[in-house]
Amino acid sequence: MKHIKKQILSNVTERPLANNLERILRMSQKSLKRELAEELKRLGYRDIKAPNGFVYAQGEVPVLLVAHLDTVHKKFVKTICYSRDGNVMMSPEGIGGDDRAGVYMILQIIQNHSCHVLFCEDEEIGGHGARDFANSKIRPNVNYIVEMDRRGSNDAVFYNCANPEFVDFVCSFGFEEAIGSFSDISVIAPRLGIAAVNISAGYYNEHHKHESIDLEAVEHNIARISQMVQTPSEAFEYIERQFYGRLWQNSFEDMSLWDYIDREPEKKETKKLMPLPDFATLQINGQLLAECSRYMLDAQGKVYNYIPELNAAILSENTTAISEAGQSLKFKIGEARLTSVIPLETALELLQ
């Protein structure tokens, strides 16, 4: 692994962005987006779009590669530490491998394989860049989608995409199917109707200051995904995962689980919600999240995720807003504004 560290460290400020992981880790989301557009031109891409929310470049290989540009860490990376063998990177500011490692992996792959490329903004606060892309008129002509935004070294997460032929294809390269909650492809794949997978990007302990990047895993998966994209394949359709079950004594019906939900008539609700201040952090299911610019607080201390596209907020379960002093953040009526609140199910339907 010493040669990898040497490659990363040499001429850190002058080398092209595609070969410069340290530089990618140190940049702001805004700066990285700007430089990626230039880097894609240098790599030979001509049809590049960089509106609000994402950077997209049309390629020749019929595969769309995806990563996101933001991290949860509030401070820029200043100090980067390496393990003695040069294989593991960490930073006291939070290394940001989620998902700068994915950005680096894509730049490495497309030096030899001209895939379609999508870099999304603001994945960590609700996949806003992915939604911007899904709502655009861009429709890549690709066989499948590969995102590099998963912890670990060997995972392949398909979310609600249940195409068994695609699962077999991906796992034939040595990856193992795993379970995940959300990434940008959760939004993009169903909208495009194209099968998608999220592959491990070599980072661990994401959303924590002690996050690390395993460079050996990064390089290994660059090689495996490179092999994957140059392997001829069919176009894999996005097939929505369905849940079936037993209902009403001994009768079985081939209906989605969602068909069994007794939905009450929609009630439009408005509440006084306070936008979280810059110094606030969030605790979600016991994990700290530094980026909370689109979250709001009600008088009872409940936290809501504001969705600009809907001009409404949804309740964020198991979430606590934390002050600089480490205490629960206090609601201030003078800083609150009247905001529409809708159920998560309604938001998902409206965003489709």
Secondary structure, 3 states (H helix, E strand, C coil): CHHHHHHHHCCCCCCCHHHCHHHHHHCCHHHHHHHHHHHHHHCCCCCEECCCCEEEECCCEEEEEEEECCCCCCCCCCCCEECCCCCEEECCCCCCHHHHHHHHHHHHHCCCCCEEEEEECCHHHCCHHHHHHHCCCCCCCCCEEEEEEECCCCEEECCCECCHHHHHHHHCCCCEEECCCCCCHHHHHHHHCECEEEEECCEECCCCCCCEEEHHHHHHHHHHHHHHHCCCCCCCECCECCCCCEECCCEECCCCHHHHCCCCCCCCEEEEEEECCCCCEEEECCEEECCCCCEEECCCCCEEEEECCCCEEEECCCEEEECCCCCECCCCHHHCEEEEECCHHHHHHHHC
